[in-house]
Amino acid sequence: MALDADILLDRRRLKKSIFRWRVLAVVAVIIAIVIAFARSGVSDAVWGNIGPRIVEVNIEGVITEDPYLLDALEEIEEDSDVAGVILHINSPGGTMVGGEALFESLRRIGETRPIVAEMGTVAASGGYMAAIAADHIVAHRGTVTGSIGVIFQSMNFNGTLEKLGVEPLTVKSGPLKAVPNPFEPVDDGARTAMESLISDMFGVFVDMVAERRGMDTDTVRKLADGRVYTGQQAVANGLIDEIGGRREALRWLQDEKGVAPDVAVVPLEIDYPDDSLMTVLFEGNIGKMLSSEGLKLDGLLTVWQPE
């Protein structure tokens, strides 16, 4: 009987020992997974970035309506750990609605967090509209910016069709329906209607610049004749605040807004669906820049188009 008791005791000890090793093995596996996630950046996607941080938002290429970007900006707006935003812009502009939606989304963030814009090679027209959403703007001396204005483009093939002996037929409910039409000449009524559209949206753009840059409307209108400015000229005209780049942008956040120097800068992650990513890249911003139809955008445009 004593022997049976010893065997039973040994078995219990063995079971306890095996259980402890199993627990230790599970803990080790969990730790290994966490470390692997942390090194690969997956942990950020699963649990989110924890702790204060500066988010870098990159605006590249032609600006159009991008609901995925706007959703990502809304997450910044709701994230109390975001200490500030660096807005890097390298864009000739884009559609009026795309620029306006981006501006409004950035301003909602700016109500509670500082935003500094860092201009790259080009930040013109709609790119400048995005920049003025920031509280401070820095640009390089050679940055091309400005081009404050709105355009509406079309073509007219009427003369070519006449030479080919082709007569287009259009039936419409009113004289201003579907104008401008590339298959019929533009009369005074159509031109007046288009100019009214341009004037209305140009006034919106001018008012945005005047409000954000603390300038009177007449001064902005003198600067807003469509021309572009270098970074140096933009500083002199009050369109931007400082010559510089990333270092100056970070220094402004630290010196003027009290962001700690050791706060990490992390890029904004935009959750594009896999099936739409290529569409966004090649039929959207990049595609419009690389294709032969580069700036064939719908609607009113606020974009710089060098000849």
Secondary structure, DSSP 8 states (H G I E B T S, - for coil): -HHHHHHHHHHHHHHHHHHHHHHHHHHHHHHHHHHHHHHHTHHHHHH---S-EEEEEEEESSB---HHHHHHHHHHHH-TTEEEEEEEEEE-EEEHHHHHHHHHHHHHHHTTS-EEEEEEEEEETHHHHHHTTSSEEEE-TT-EEE----B------HHHHHHHT-------SSTTTT-S-TTS---HHHHHHHHHHHHHHHHHHHHHHHHHHT--HHHHHHH-SS-EEEHHHHHHHTSSSEE--HHHHHHHHHHHH---TT-EEEE------HHHHHIIIIIIHHHHHHSTTTT--SS-EEE----
